[in-house]
Amino acid sequence: MYPPIALWRGITGRVGVAATIDERGRVAEARVVEPAHWLLNQSALNAVRQWEFAPTTSNGAPVPVTIVATVRFTPPQ
């Protein structure tokens, strides 16, 4: 969710978030690795923590993985 105050103030940016995905495809841990404005950082973390993935497997067994995602905040047109 775009923070209303950030939208109102015209704050835009990209936030890089590293997330560890567990064996079930759920986000087990997330942290900001490329920060933007503090309002955007927290919103990006909140969003990524809700994501779900298909489990990653190695030799047929589910394994945890770490990804880096970029969450972009741009005002709607």
Protein Blocks (a to p, Z undefined) as FASTA:
>chain_A
ZZfklmmnopacdddddddddfkopafbdcdfbdcdfklmmmmmmmmmmpccddddeehi
acdddddddddddddZZ
